[in-house]
Amino acid sequence: MSELKNVLLAENRTICQSEGQIVSDMNGEKVMLSISNGKYYNLGTTGGAIWELIRTPITFDGIIVNLTEKYDVKKEECENEVINFLEVLWKEDLVKVSNIA
């Protein structure tokens, strides 16, 4: 199990966007420029949907419920894909994990 998954599955944890990104829609996909590290990211369609969900703090389960209702995907597959995606963002300091207030 990844380090981030352990953190996200802990009680009272939320994930949300870090500040300092410029995001735009390009032909239905989200693209992002990180002001802090100067890197460009193509989040794609589903990644863009996740990015929108984490605009405000949300639990990992909240992300999964939303995506499994919106897309034809099994819960386990969705969890694995979301964790992989969020782990990339987390390692790049594009998201932050917090305790629920």
N, C-alpha and C positions, 0 to 999 in steps of 0.2 A: 504494500500500500504506500502511496506517495506521501511525502511529508505534508503537502498541502491538504490532501484528502483527510489525513488524521486531524489536522487543525480545523478544517471545515465541518467535519462530522462531530467535533466536540460540541457540547451543549452551549447554547447562547452565543453562537458565532454567526456573524454576517460578513458578506463580502460586498464591496462596492468599488466604483472607479476611483482611482487616484486623480488628483487635480493635475492640470497642465497638459491636457491632450486636446488637439483639434481634430474633430471627427466630421466626415462628410459622406454623403451618399453618392456613389458612382455606379450607375447602371444597376441599381438594386443591391449593391454590396456596400458595406461600410469600410471606409479607409480612414486611417488615423495617423497623425503626426504627433509624436511625443516631443513636447517642448523641452523637457528636462534632459532627454538623451539624444535628441535630434534624429531619431529613427522613424521610419515610415512602416506602417503595418497595414496589410489587407486583411480585414477581419472576416470577409466573406458575408454570405447571407445569414447563415445560422450564427456565426460568431457575432455578427451585428445585432442579431436578436438577443443574444446573451448580454452584449454590451449595453443594450437598452434596459434590460432587466436589472443590471447592476448599477444603473444610474443613481438609485437610492439603495441604501443597505437592504440586503435580502439574504435569507438563509440559503444554503446549498439545496435543501429540500424544496424551498420555494422556487428556485430556478428549475429543478427537475420537474416538479408538478406543472409549471407553466409550459415547459417545452413538450412534455409528453401529451399535454392536452392540445397543443398547437400543431405538433408534427406526428406522423405515424412512425413512432420509434418506441422500442421496448425500454422499460425503465433502466435495466442494467446497462444496456448499450448507451443510453443517454447519459447515465452517471459517468461512465468511463470516458466518453467523448468530452463531456463538460469539464471533468477534472483535468484532462490533458490540455484542453484549451486554456482553462484558468491558470494552470501551472505555468504555461508559457508567459501569460500576462503577469503573473505574480513574480516570476524570476526577473522580469523586465521592470518591476516596480510600477506597473500600470494599474494594479488593483491593490486594495488593502483589506485585511481581515480584522474585524473588531469584535468586541463583546457587545451583546445586545444591551442597550441602556436600561 
